[in-house]
């Protein structure tokens, strides 16, 4: 089982660690012939995970800040990623405090003042959930403020309801069979039987007289 895990581990390392692994673990002339999986991990850790790397992770965790372009969710993930690379994983209160300190002051105050959250009571996941809602509300307010500004400058033309209703009435009058019958009655023409629900509305049966041809009274179809 250890040999299988050692061979799989080879696929997940690169750079100097991969070269060391090939020379000391896989090479036929290696100094140590039999390796356990635990021994390989310990040697890799001692050789390539040094104190400077841990200090860099700690400093990155301490100085992490919120970025409006990537959002609060990404900020939280980066913070947890730095915490996992530290020599000692920070406690819940330290993560919560660092998360709040890295936020914008306006968002920080909104979570405590408006949402009644407390660093001493609420968890970091609760702060994250409320921060996401606060961020979404801020984006929505910004969108409508920009739209109102463009409308005031004449860049955004509102829909005129009266014009829309007038156009709709005109379309109904021209194409609705009920309005066609009413129009014929209002002009003194003989009403025709409207089409059934499965018969399309066409103008095939309407006779348009040629120029100079007399119109026969009471006749809708073409003259025989």
N, CA, C and O of each residue as an XYZ file, in Angstrom:
896
protein
N       0.824     -1.207      0.000
C       0.000      0.000      0.000
C       0.863      1.264      0.000
O       0.568      2.234     -0.698
N       1.953      1.230      0.811
C       2.837      2.392      0.865
C       3.481      2.661     -0.496
O       3.609      3.815     -0.905
N       3.880      1.614     -1.186
C       4.524      1.794     -2.482
C       3.570      2.443     -3.490
O       3.983      3.281     -4.290
N       2.320      2.059     -3.447
C       1.352      2.658     -4.360
C       1.167      4.136     -4.061
O       1.116      4.954     -4.980
N       1.067      4.484     -2.782
C       0.897      5.885     -2.418
C       2.140      6.709     -2.751
O       2.033      7.883     -3.107
N       3.306      6.101     -2.635
C       4.539      6.809     -2.989
C       4.571      7.121     -4.485
O       4.944      8.225     -4.883
N       4.182      6.153     -5.308
C       4.168      6.378     -6.754
C       3.120      7.439     -7.136
O       3.354      8.238     -8.044
N       1.983      7.449     -6.455
C       0.959      8.468     -6.725
C       1.457      9.840     -6.290
O       1.192     10.833     -6.967
N       2.170      9.910     -5.175
C       2.701     11.188     -4.681
C       3.630     11.822     -5.698
O       3.689     13.048     -5.795
N       4.345     11.027     -6.448
C       5.278     11.550     -7.457
C       4.571     12.429     -8.486
O       5.186     13.343     -9.035
N       3.309     12.173     -8.753
C       2.564     12.948     -9.751
C       2.084     14.295     -9.227
O       1.601     15.118    -10.006
N       2.205     14.536     -7.935
C       1.662     15.752     -7.346
C       2.733     16.714     -6.839
O       2.410     17.678     -6.145
N       3.986     16.475     -7.166
C       5.070     17.376     -6.783
C       5.848     17.757     -8.030
O       5.856     17.026     -9.020
N       6.504     18.911     -7.971
C       7.294     19.358     -9.116
C       8.493     20.169     -8.629
O       8.706     20.328     -7.428
N       9.259     20.670     -9.571
C      10.408     21.490     -9.229
C      11.486     20.705     -8.513
O      11.736     19.541     -8.827
N      12.135     21.358     -7.533
C      13.220     20.729     -6.772
C      12.728     19.536     -5.965
O      13.459     18.562     -5.780
N      11.495     19.610     -5.486
C      10.959     18.486     -4.713
C      10.824     17.246     -5.592
O      11.059     16.131     -5.125
N      10.451     17.425     -6.848
C      10.328     16.284     -7.769
C      11.707     15.687     -8.064
O      11.870     14.468     -8.116
N      12.696     16.569     -8.256
C      14.056     16.071     -8.513
C      14.592     15.293     -7.309
O      15.195     14.232     -7.468
N      14.370     15.824     -6.113
C      14.807     15.104     -4.907
C      14.120     13.751     -4.807
O      14.751     12.751     -4.465
N      12.821     13.722     -5.107
C      12.042     12.488     -5.016
C      12.603     11.432     -5.968
O      12.705     10.260     -5.606
N      12.966     11.845     -7.179
C      13.500     10.882     -8.143
C      14.870     10.365     -7.718
O      15.153      9.179     -7.885
N      15.731     11.233     -7.169
C      17.086     10.813     -6.785
C      17.101      9.923     -5.556
O      17.847      8.945     -5.504
N      16.275     10.259     -4.560
C      16.397      9.582     -3.265
C      15.318      8.526     -3.007
O      15.462      7.712     -2.095
N      14.255      8.529     -3.788
C      13.163      7.581     -3.525
C      12.989      6.595     -4.676
O      12.740      5.414     -4.435
N      13.117      7.059     -5.933
C      12.843      6.206     -7.086
C      14.098      5.645     -7.751
O      14.031      4.591     -8.384
N      15.230      6.316     -7.623
C      16.432      5.901     -8.349
C      16.908      4.525     -7.861
O      16.797      4.194     -6.681
N      17.439      3.738     -8.801
C      17.891      2.380     -8.436
C      19.113      2.408     -7.522
O      19.306      1.475     -6.743
N      19.939      3.445     -7.593
C      21.134      3.559     -6.760
C      20.908      4.488     -5.568
O      21.847      5.129     -5.096
N      19.710      4.564     -5.095
C      19.404      5.438     -3.955
C      20.051      4.912     -2.680
O      20.333      3.721     -2.549
N      20.278      5.826     -1.748
C      20.917      5.450     -0.477
C      19.991      4.602      0.385
O      20.412      3.604      0.971
N      18.737      5.005      0.457
C      17.763      4.264      1.277
C      16.869      3.466      0.337
O      16.210      4.031     -0.536
N      16.852      2.167      0.518
C      16.120      1.309     -0.408
C      14.627      1.259     -0.092
O      13.807      1.314     -1.009
N      14.269      1.160      1.137
C      12.864      0.982      1.513
C      12.366      2.241      2.226
O      12.871      2.639      3.276
N      11.355      2.843      1.607
C      10.728      4.047      2.159
C       9.273      3.746      2.502
O       8.571      3.049      1.770
N       8.849      4.286      3.622
C       7.408      4.283      3.902
C       6.827      5.618      3.442
O       7.551      6.599      3.271
N       5.538      5.639      3.249
C       4.877      6.874      2.786
C       5.060      7.996      3.806
O       5.265      9.148      3.424
N       4.989      7.677      5.073
C       5.152      8.677      6.123
C       6.559      9.249      6.119
O       6.736     10.453      6.303
N       7.565      8.404      5.911
C       8.949      8.878      5.880
C       9.189      9.826      4.709
O       9.909     10.814      4.848
N       8.591      9.531      3.559
C       8.750     10.409      2.392
C       8.139     11.776      2.673
O       8.732     12.803      2.342
N       6.974     11.792      3.272
C       6.322     13.061      3.575
C       7.133     13.891      4.560
O       7.258     15.105      4.401
N       7.680     13.241      5.567
C       8.468     13.964      6.571
C       9.730     14.553      5.937
O      10.082     15.698      6.218
N      10.413     13.784      5.085
C      11.617     14.290      4.437
C      11.290     15.437      3.495
O      12.039     16.412      3.441
N      10.209     15.350      2.763
C       9.803     16.451      1.882
C       9.486     17.700      2.688
O       9.843     18.810      2.293
N       8.824     17.519      3.802
C       8.471     18.661      4.647
C       9.724     19.324      5.212
O       9.847     20.549      5.196
N      10.649     18.513      5.708
C      11.865     19.070      6.308
C      12.762     19.750      5.273
O      13.463     20.710      5.593
N      12.741     19.257      4.043
C      13.624     19.811      3.015
C      13.060     21.051      2.333
O      13.813     21.951      1.962
N      11.759     21.105      2.167
C      11.194     22.147      1.299
C      10.164     23.042      1.991
O       9.845     24.109      1.467
N       9.651     22.654      3.117
C       8.743     23.525      3.872
C       9.547     24.131      5.006
O       9.638     23.564      6.094
N      10.131     25.294      4.736
C      11.018     25.895      5.720
C      10.302     26.964      6.532
O       9.124     27.252      6.316
N      11.029     27.534      7.456
C      10.458     28.536      8.353
C      10.081     29.798      7.599
O       9.084     30.435      7.941
N      10.844     30.177      6.588
C      10.540     31.393      5.834
C       9.182     31.289      5.143
O       8.431     32.262      5.084
N       8.874     30.093      4.618
C       7.576     29.911      3.959
C       6.435     30.085      4.950
O       5.416     30.692      4.622
N       6.596     29.565      6.141
C       5.554     29.729      7.153
C       5.399     31.185      7.576
O       4.285     31.656      7.806
N       6.509     31.887      7.676
C       6.432     33.298      8.040
C       5.756     34.120      6.954
O       5.018     35.060      7.248
N       6.007     33.766      5.702
C       5.321     34.452      4.599
C       3.823     34.215      4.656
O       3.042     35.136      4.414
N       3.410     32.997      4.971
C       1.985     32.697      5.089
C       1.362     33.468      6.237
O       0.243     33.965      6.116
N       2.073     33.574      7.350
C       1.554     34.324      8.492
C       1.414     35.802      8.175
O       0.431     36.436      8.558
N       2.414     36.357      7.463
C       2.339     37.773      7.098
C       1.233     38.026      6.081
O       0.544     39.044      6.150
N       1.061     37.096      5.130
C      -0.022     37.243      4.152
C      -1.388     37.161      4.822
O      -2.319     37.866      4.432
N      -1.505     36.314      5.817
C      -2.758     36.217      6.574
C      -3.033     37.511      7.333
O      -4.175     37.968      7.383
N      -2.015     38.094      7.912
C      -2.193     39.298      8.735
C      -2.527     40.516      7.890
O      -3.266     41.390      8.343
N      -2.000     40.595      6.671
C      -2.169     41.788      5.835
C      -3.229     41.627      4.750
O      -3.392     42.520      3.919
N      -3.947     40.520      4.738
C      -4.981     40.314      3.710
C      -6.086     41.353      3.866
O      -6.517     41.654      4.979
N      -6.543     41.900      2.728
C      -7.581     42.931      2.750
C      -8.633     42.606      1.695
O      -8.389     41.857      0.748
N      -9.804     43.190      1.891
C     -10.938     43.012      0.984
C     -10.702     43.772     -0.309
O     -10.209     44.899     -0.294
N     -11.057     43.152     -1.431
C     -10.961     43.775     -2.750
C     -12.347     43.792     -3.372
O     -12.963     42.741     -3.550
N     -12.844     44.991     -3.708
C     -14.193     45.109     -4.256
C     -14.327     44.428     -5.615
O     -15.428     44.028     -5.991
N     -13.225     44.289     -6.361
C     -13.292     43.661     -7.675
C     -13.548     42.156     -7.582
O     -14.256     41.598     -8.420
N     -12.983     41.500     -6.577
C     -13.141     40.054     -6.436
C     -14.244     39.668     -5.465
O     -14.805     38.578     -5.579
N     -14.574     40.546     -4.500
C     -15.695     40.279     -3.615
C     -15.277     39.696     -2.276
O     -14.139     39.271     -2.077
N     -16.245     39.693     -1.367
C     -15.970     39.269      0.009
C     -15.779     37.760      0.107
O     -15.048     37.288      0.978
N     -16.423     36.997     -0.771
C     -16.268     35.535     -0.743
C     -14.828     35.142     -1.079
O     -14.254     34.266     -0.432
N     -14.248     35.788     -2.089
C     -12.865     35.507     -2.455
C     -11.906     35.940     -1.356
O     -10.916     35.259     -1.089
N     -12.195     37.063     -0.720
C     -11.366     37.528      0.390
C     -11.343     36.493      1.517
O     -10.284     36.222      2.084
N     -12.480     35.923      1.839
C     -12.540     34.912      2.901
C     -11.755     33.658      2.518
O     -11.046     33.096      3.353
N     -11.874     33.213      1.264
C     -11.154     32.020      0.824
C      -9.643     32.239      0.878
O      -8.902     31.346      1.287
N      -9.183     33.426      0.468
C      -7.757     33.716      0.527
C      -7.270     33.732      1.971
O      -6.175     33.257      2.271
N      -8.083     34.276      2.853
C      -7.708     34.328      4.270
C      -7.552     32.921      4.842
O      -6.582     32.644      5.547
N      -8.488     32.044      4.548
C      -8.407     30.663      5.032
C      -7.229     29.936      4.398
O      -6.583     29.119      5.054
N      -6.940     30.225      3.121
C      -5.793     29.601      2.468
C      -4.478     29.972      3.130
O      -3.611     29.117      3.309
N      -4.322     31.237      3.496
C      -3.109     31.651      4.214
C      -3.043     30.994      5.595
O      -1.969     30.598      6.049
N      -4.188     30.882      6.253
C      -4.212     30.260      7.580
C      -3.784     28.797      7.515
O      -3.107     28.313      8.423
N      -4.164     28.092      6.463
C      -3.801     26.687      6.332
C      -2.312     26.490      6.059
O      -1.775     25.414      6.323
N      -1.641     27.513      5.536
C      -0.209     27.403      5.259
C       0.658     27.830      6.442
O       1.883     27.724      6.377
N       0.047     28.303      7.503
C       0.804     28.720      8.681
C       1.245     27.508      9.495
O       0.644     26.437      9.410
N       2.311     27.692     10.293
C       2.818     26.592     11.117
C       1.784     26.151     12.140
O       1.649     24.960     12.420
N       1.058     27.108     12.694
C      -0.012     26.802     13.633
C      -1.290     27.480     13.156
O      -1.339     28.698     12.983
N      -2.317     26.672     12.949
C      -3.577     27.220     12.443
C      -4.185     28.174     13.478
O      -4.304     27.808     14.647
N      -4.573     29.391     13.069
C      -5.108     30.359     14.034
C      -6.465     29.924     14.578
O      -7.183     29.146     13.951
N      -6.796     30.442     15.752
C      -8.070     30.105     16.372
C      -9.208     30.891     15.720
O      -8.975     31.785     14.906
N     -10.437     30.543     16.091
C     -11.627     31.128     15.492
C     -11.687     32.640     15.700
O     -12.035     33.374     14.775
N     -11.359     33.107     16.878
C     -11.437     34.538     17.149
C     -10.427     35.320     16.314
O     -10.738     36.412     15.836
N      -9.219     34.777     16.132
C      -8.200     35.460     15.323
C      -8.643     35.554     13.874
O      -8.468     36.598     13.246
N      -9.213     34.487     13.332
C      -9.709     34.519     11.947
C     -10.837     35.537     11.816
O     -10.882     36.295     10.848
N     -11.738     35.554     12.780
C     -12.861     36.481     12.733
C     -12.393     37.935     12.806
O     -12.885     38.787     12.066
N     -11.455     38.213     13.686
C     -10.940     39.568     13.834
C     -10.178     40.015     12.592
O     -10.325     41.154     12.149
N      -9.366     39.123     12.029
C      -8.625     39.467     10.816
C      -9.574     39.687      9.649
O      -9.345     40.565      8.817
N     -10.630     38.903      9.583
C     -11.633     39.063      8.534
C     -12.304     40.430      8.629
O     -12.495     41.091      7.609
N     -12.657     40.857      9.814
C     -13.309     42.156     10.004
C     -12.333     43.305      9.769
O     -12.707     44.323      9.188
N     -11.088     43.153     10.215
C     -10.101     44.215     10.030
C      -9.765     44.428      8.557
O      -9.411     45.537      8.157
N      -9.873     43.380      7.750
C      -9.547     43.520      6.334
C     -10.678     44.063      5.488
O     -10.480     44.340      4.305
N     -11.859     44.222      6.064
C     -13.011     44.751      5.326
C     -12.926     46.266      5.177
O     -12.128     46.934      5.834
N     -13.777     46.787      4.289
C     -13.970     48.227      4.226
C     -14.619     48.708      5.515
O     -15.406     47.990      6.131
N     -14.287     49.910      5.911
C     -14.825     50.440      7.170
C     -16.342     50.547      7.115
O     -17.021     50.295      8.111
N     -16.889     50.928      5.930
C     -18.343     51.073      5.810
C     -19.044     49.734      5.992
O     -20.065     49.657      6.676
N     -18.508     48.685      5.388
C     -19.120     47.367      5.519
C     -18.971     46.840      6.942
O     -19.887     46.223      7.485
N     -17.818     47.086      7.534
C     -17.570     46.649      8.907
C     -18.581     47.276      9.857
O     -19.165     46.585     10.691
N     -18.789     48.582      9.731
C     -19.736     49.280     10.592
C     -21.171     48.836     10.327
O     -21.977     48.749     11.253
N     -21.493     48.554      9.063
C     -22.853     48.129      8.732
C     -23.182     46.782      9.371
O     -24.297     46.579      9.853
N     -22.219     45.861      9.376
C     -22.466     44.545      9.976
C     -22.690     44.650     11.482
O     -23.529     43.940     12.037
N     -21.949     45.526     12.135
C     -22.072     45.648     13.588
C     -23.239     46.547     13.985
O     -23.977     46.236     14.921
N     -23.407     47.674     13.268
C     -24.442     48.631     13.648
C     -25.823     48.233     13.128
O     -26.801     48.252     13.875
N     -25.898     47.875     11.852
C     -27.209     47.609     11.238
C     -27.668     46.171     11.440
O     -28.854     45.923     11.658
N     -26.739     45.223     11.368
C     -27.115     43.804     11.490
C     -26.942     43.262     12.900
O     -27.242     42.097     13.162
N     -26.461     44.099     13.806
C     -26.336     43.724     15.233
C     -25.451     42.494     15.446
O     -25.733     41.665     16.312
N     -24.379     42.377     14.654
C     -23.433     41.279     14.844
C     -22.337     41.703     15.810
O     -22.014     42.886     15.916
N     -21.775     40.741     16.505
C     -20.731     41.015     17.482
C     -19.583     40.033     17.300
O     -19.831     38.831     17.206
N     -18.333     40.495     17.247
C     -17.196     39.573     17.117
C     -17.078     38.603     18.285
O     -16.501     37.525     18.139
N     -17.616     38.974     19.434
C     -17.531     38.102     20.601
C     -18.612     37.027     20.631
O     -18.521     36.070     21.401
N     -19.638     37.185     19.789
C     -20.780     36.260     19.830
C     -20.914     35.475     18.528
O     -21.013     34.249     18.553
N     -20.919     36.166     17.399
C     -21.185     35.533     16.108
C     -19.923     34.905     15.525
O     -18.806     35.334     15.812
N     -20.127     33.879     14.700
C     -19.010     33.172     14.068
C     -18.588     33.891     12.791
O     -19.282     34.786     12.310
N     -17.443     33.489     12.254
C     -16.948     34.116     11.036
C     -17.838     33.764      9.842
O     -17.974     34.569      8.921
N     -18.441     32.585      9.843
C     -19.343     32.222      8.747
C     -20.609     33.076      8.766
O     -21.160     33.394      7.711
N     -21.069     33.448      9.954
C     -22.222     34.350     10.046
C     -21.859     35.744      9.543
O     -22.648     36.378      8.841
N     -20.679     36.216      9.896
C     -20.220     37.501      9.370
C     -20.099     37.447      7.848
O     -20.436     38.412      7.161
N     -19.620     36.322      7.325
C     -19.476     36.174      5.874
C     -20.824     36.230      5.186
O     -20.967     36.911      4.171
N     -21.826     35.522      5.718
C     -23.157     35.502      5.099
C     -23.765     36.903      5.058
O     -24.323     37.303      4.037
N     -23.661     37.651      6.157
C     -24.216     39.005      6.180
C     -23.393     39.954      5.306
O     -23.943     40.886      4.720
N     -22.091     39.724      5.215
C     -21.256     40.568      4.361
C     -21.604     40.378      2.889
O     -21.585     41.340      2.121
N     -21.924     39.144      2.485
C     -22.334     38.896      1.094
C     -23.631     39.634      0.786
O     -23.756     40.235     -0.281
N     -24.607     39.602      1.710
C     -25.861     40.331      1.512
C     -25.620     41.836      1.445
O     -26.220     42.529      0.624
N     -24.762     42.326      2.292
C     -24.432     43.759      2.289
C     -23.778     44.156      0.976
O     -24.077     45.218      0.429
N     -22.905     43.328      0.474
C     -22.230     43.599     -0.791
C     -23.221     43.605     -1.950
O     -23.149     44.472     -2.821
N     -24.143     42.647     -1.969
C     -25.148     42.602     -3.024
C     -26.064     43.823     -2.975
O     -26.423     44.365     -4.020
N     -26.443     44.260     -1.781
C     -27.278     45.452     -1.646
C     -26.546     46.686     -2.148
O     -27.152     47.547     -2.786
N     -25.251     46.785     -1.870
C     -24.471     47.928     -2.335
C     -24.381     47.947     -3.853
O     -24.461     49.015     -4.461
N     -24.214     46.770     -4.484
C     -24.159     46.712     -5.945
C     -25.505     47.107     -6.554
O     -25.540     47.807     -7.566
N     -26.608     46.666     -5.952
C     -27.930     47.021     -6.461
C     -28.167     48.523     -6.349
O     -28.661     49.143     -7.291
N     -27.821     49.107     -5.212
C     -28.003     50.549     -5.030
C     -27.144     51.334     -6.013
O     -27.592     52.355     -6.535
N     -25.927     50.884     -6.277
C     -25.056     51.562     -7.223
C     -25.636     51.504     -8.636
O     -25.557     52.476     -9.388
N     -26.220     50.353     -8.990
C     -26.810     50.208    -10.321
C     -27.959     51.195    -10.525
O     -28.025     51.857    -11.560
N     -28.855     51.298     -9.558
C     -29.997     52.191     -9.707
C     -29.579     53.655     -9.613
O     -30.204     54.512    -10.238
N     -28.549     53.952     -8.855
C     -28.048     55.326     -8.813
C     -27.472     55.737    -10.164
O     -27.680     56.864    -10.613
N     -26.753     54.829    -10.809
C     -26.205     55.129    -12.128
C     -27.319     55.295    -13.153
O     -27.246     56.176    -14.009
N     -28.348     54.456    -13.075
C     -29.475     54.578    -14.012
C     -30.200     55.900    -13.813
O     -30.590     56.541    -14.789
N     -30.387     56.320    -12.559
C     -31.048     57.592    -12.290
C     -30.212     58.752    -12.789
O     -30.755     59.737    -13.290
N     -28.892     58.650    -12.659
C     -28.014     59.704    -13.146
C     -28.069     59.818    -14.655
O     -28.101     60.924    -15.195
N     -28.080     58.672    -15.350
C     -28.165     58.701    -16.815
C     -29.510     59.245    -17.280
O     -29.579     59.962    -18.278
N     -30.569     58.911    -16.568
C     -31.889     59.411    -16.946
C     -31.959     60.926    -16.779
O     -32.571     61.623    -17.588
N     -31.325     61.425    -15.722
C     -31.336     62.872    -15.499
C     -30.550     63.605    -16.579
O     -30.862     64.751    -16.902
N     -29.525     62.948    -17.145
C     -28.733     63.551    -18.202
C     -29.308     63.316    -19.582
O     -28.744     63.781    -20.573
N     -30.423     62.603    -19.667
C     -31.071     62.368    -20.950
C     -30.565     61.170    -21.703
O     -30.950     60.968    -22.855
N     -29.698     60.348    -21.086
C     -29.167     59.173    -21.777
C     -30.114     57.991    -21.710
O     -29.993     57.061    -22.508
N     -31.033     58.006    -20.799
C     -31.960     56.884    -20.620
C     -33.369     57.400    -20.854
O     -33.889     58.147    -20.025
N     -33.992     57.031    -21.944
C     -35.322     57.495    -22.300
C     -36.372     56.549    -21.731
O     -36.400     55.375    -22.099
N     -37.231     57.031    -20.849
C     -38.268     56.151    -20.303
C     -39.328     55.832    -21.343
O     -39.517     56.591    -22.293
N     -40.010     54.731    -21.170
C     -41.083     54.330    -22.079
C     -42.306     55.200    -21.822
O     -42.744     55.345    -20.681
N     -42.855     55.778    -22.889
C     -44.056     56.584    -22.767
C     -45.272     55.668    -22.819
O     -45.564     55.051    -23.843
N     -45.964     55.595    -21.705
C     -47.077     54.658    -21.591
C     -48.200     55.028    -22.541
O     -48.813     54.151    -23.150
N     -48.479     56.332    -22.676
C     -49.559     56.753    -23.576
C     -49.294     56.366    -25.016
O     -50.205     55.915    -25.709
N     -48.058     56.534    -25.484
C     -47.704     56.158    -26.858
C     -47.817     54.662    -27.050
O     -48.291     54.198    -28.087
N     -47.385     53.905    -26.056
C     -47.466     52.444    -26.154
C     -48.918     51.974    -26.253
O     -49.236     51.104    -27.064
N     -49.796     52.546    -25.428
C     -51.206     52.146    -25.465
C     -51.854     52.555    -26.771
O     -52.685     51.815    -27.298
N     -51.496     53.723    -27.316
C     -52.063     54.153    -28.592
C     -51.650     53.217    -29.717
O     -52.477     52.852    -30.552
N     -50.388     52.826    -29.749
C     -49.929     51.886    -30.772
C     -50.626     50.544    -30.640
O     -50.991     49.921    -31.637
N     -50.810     50.102    -29.398
C     -51.475     48.817    -29.190
C     -52.922     48.880    -29.669
O     -53.404     47.935    -30.294
N     -53.627     49.986    -29.383
C     -55.010     50.124    -29.841
C     -55.087     50.132    -31.351
O     -56.009     49.561    -31.933
N     -54.114     50.781    -31.997
C     -54.092     50.815    -33.460
C     -53.896     49.426    -34.041
O     -54.528     49.076    -35.037
N     -53.025     48.630    -33.428
C     -52.805     47.264    -33.899
C     -54.055     46.413    -33.707
O     -54.424     45.633    -34.585
N     -54.706     46.570    -32.550
C     -55.942     45.823    -32.315
C     -57.005     46.211    -33.328
O     -57.729     45.344    -33.818
N     -57.116     47.486    -33.650
C     -58.149     47.967    -34.576
C     -57.939     47.425    -35.981
O     -58.909     47.154    -36.689
N     -56.668     47.260    -36.402
C     -56.367     46.833    -37.766
C     -56.403     45.320    -37.934
O     -56.712     44.835    -39.023
N     -56.097     44.563    -36.889
C     -55.914     43.130    -37.066
C     -56.886     42.260    -36.295
O     -57.016     41.076    -36.608
N     -57.570     42.796    -35.306
C     -58.517     41.994    -34.546
C     -59.814     41.865    -35.333
O     -60.358     42.896    -35.730
N     -60.359     40.652    -35.593
C     -61.594     40.496    -36.375
C     -62.776     41.248    -35.765
O     -63.617     41.755    -36.507
N     -62.863     41.333    -34.467
C     -63.991     42.036    -33.850
C     -63.967     43.512    -34.201
O     -65.012     44.105    -34.466
N     -62.771     44.116    -34.204
C     -62.670     45.514    -34.560
C     -62.915     45.729    -36.055
O     -63.427     46.776    -36.452
N     -62.548     44.728    -36.902
C     -62.818     44.837    -38.338
C     -64.317     44.901    -38.595
O     -64.770     45.702    -39.412
N     -65.111     44.047    -37.890
C     -66.572     44.062    -38.045
C     -67.137     45.394    -37.595
O     -68.011     45.949    -38.260
N     -66.654     45.918    -36.476
C     -67.150     47.199    -35.982
C     -66.814     48.326    -36.941
O     -67.605     49.257    -37.091
N     -65.659     48.266    -37.594
C     -65.292     49.310    -38.535
C     -66.196     49.292    -39.754
O     -66.568     50.349    -40.264
N     -66.559     48.093    -40.232
C     -67.454     48.000    -41.388
C     -68.826     48.559    -41.041
O     -69.451     49.229    -41.863
N     -69.298     48.288    -39.824
C     -70.587     48.826    -39.406
C     -70.544     50.343    -39.314
O     -71.489     51.025    -39.710
N     -69.424     50.874    -38.780
C     -69.336     52.322    -38.615
C     -69.241     53.035    -39.945
O     -69.607     54.207    -40.029
N     -68.759     52.366    -41.003
C     -68.646     52.988    -42.320
C     -69.830     52.654    -43.225
O     -69.838     53.038    -44.395
N     -70.836     51.939    -42.695
C     -72.029     51.630    -43.487
C     -71.901     50.402    -44.348
O     -72.779     50.139    -45.170
N     -70.825     49.629    -44.187
C     -70.663     48.430    -44.987
C     -71.364     47.260    -44.318
O     -71.610     47.254    -43.112
N     -71.676     46.266    -45.149
C     -72.348     45.090    -44.652
C     -71.384     44.237    -43.850
O     -70.328     43.873    -44.368
N     -71.703     43.905    -42.612
C     -70.784     43.065    -41.827
C     -70.711     41.658    -42.390
O     -71.696     41.122    -42.897
N     -69.557     41.087    -42.296
C     -69.358     39.712    -42.749
C     -69.134     38.838    -41.531
O     -68.736     39.291    -40.458
N     -69.408     37.572    -41.750
C     -69.226     36.636    -40.640
C     -67.740     36.494    -40.315
O     -66.929     36.207    -41.195
N     -67.404     36.691    -39.085
C     -66.008     36.620    -38.665
C     -65.458     35.218    -38.816
O     -66.220     34.251    -38.825
N     -64.179     35.095    -38.933
C     -63.561     33.772    -39.081
C     -63.661     32.967    -37.797
O     -63.727     33.513    -36.695
N     -63.671     31.680    -37.969
C     -63.661     30.800    -36.793
C     -62.266     30.797    -36.194
O     -61.328     31.382    -36.736
N     -62.159     30.112    -35.042
C     -60.889     30.126    -34.334
C     -59.788     29.443    -35.109
O     -58.610     29.745    -34.917
N     -60.175     28.485    -36.023
C     -59.151     27.777    -36.767
C     -59.004     28.295    -38.180
O     -58.324     27.663    -38.989
N     -59.621     29.432    -38.512
C     -59.527     30.002    -39.854
C     -58.702     31.271    -39.788
O     -59.063     32.178    -39.039
N     -57.610     31.382    -40.535
C     -56.799     32.594    -40.470
C     -57.536     33.788    -41.062
O     -58.375     33.647    -41.951
N     -57.200     34.959    -40.549
C     -57.806     36.198    -41.032
C     -57.089     36.609    -42.293
O     -55.889     36.882    -42.260
N     -57.806     36.659    -43.419
C     -57.224     37.066    -44.696
C     -58.140     38.073    -45.359
O     -59.245     38.333    -44.884
N     -57.676     38.631    -46.450
C     -58.452     39.596    -47.231
C     -58.817     39.025    -48.602
O     -59.024     39.780    -49.552
N     -58.900     37.659    -48.712
C     -59.184     37.052    -50.002
C     -60.599     37.366    -50.478
O     -60.827     37.560    -51.672
N     -61.555     37.417    -49.538
C     -62.948     37.613    -49.924
C     -63.350     39.075    -50.040
O     -64.496     39.381    -50.367
N     -62.432     39.960    -49.778
C     -62.761     41.369    -49.908
C     -62.475     41.817    -51.338
O     -61.376     41.601    -51.849
N     -63.470     42.447    -51.991
C     -63.332     42.858    -53.383
C     -62.939     44.324    -53.448
O     -63.626     45.200    -52.923
N     -61.823     44.560    -54.103
C     -61.368     45.923    -54.311
C     -61.637     46.273    -55.763
O     -60.973     45.723    -56.641
N     -62.592     47.172    -56.063
C     -62.957     47.487    -57.466
C     -61.820     48.183    -58.174
O     -61.047     48.933    -57.578
N     -61.742     47.915    -59.447
C     -60.760     48.586    -60.270
C     -61.162     50.041    -60.492
O     -62.289     50.457    -60.222
N     -60.197     50.783    -60.989
C     -60.473     52.195    -61.251
C     -61.553     52.329    -62.322
O     -61.443     51.722    -63.387
N     -62.582     53.106    -62.057
C     -63.671     53.319    -62.997
C     -64.767     52.300    -62.934
O     -65.790     52.480    -63.594
N     -64.616     51.249    -62.183
C     -65.631     50.213    -62.085
C     -66.621     50.590    -60.999
O     -66.207     50.884    -59.877
N     -67.920     50.593    -61.292
C     -68.923     50.997    -60.283
C     -69.005     49.969    -59.164
O     -68.844     48.768    -59.380
N     -69.252     50.464    -57.991
C     -69.427     49.586    -56.820
C     -70.868     49.219    -56.714
O     -71.729     50.093    -56.618
N     -71.156     47.925    -56.729
C     -72.518     47.437    -56.638
C     -72.962     47.441    -55.187
O     -72.297     46.854    -54.334
N     -74.028     48.068    -54.911
C     -74.526     48.222    -53.552
C     -74.939     46.892    -52.985
O     -75.625     46.102    -53.635
N     -74.511     46.656    -51.761
C     -74.893     45.431    -51.062
C     -74.105     44.237    -51.464
O     -74.448     43.125    -51.061
N     -73.056     44.398    -52.245
C     -72.249     43.257    -52.710
C     -70.868     43.362    -52.147
O     -70.193     44.373    -52.344
N     -70.421     42.330    -51.438
C     -69.081     42.344    -50.823
C     -68.066     41.637    -51.691
O     -66.905     42.043    -51.758
N     -68.492     40.597    -52.345
C     -67.574     39.845    -53.181
C     -67.430     40.467    -54.531
O     -68.098     41.462    -54.813
N     -66.586     39.932    -55.389
C     -66.396     40.473    -56.734
C     -67.635     40.260    -57.605
O     -68.337     39.267    -57.413
N     -67.927     41.144    -58.545
C     -69.111     41.002    -59.424
C     -69.000     39.753    -60.245
O     -67.914     39.366    -60.677
N     -70.160     39.106    -60.465
C     -70.207     37.875    -61.251
C     -70.153     38.186    -62.753
O     -70.181     37.271    -63.575
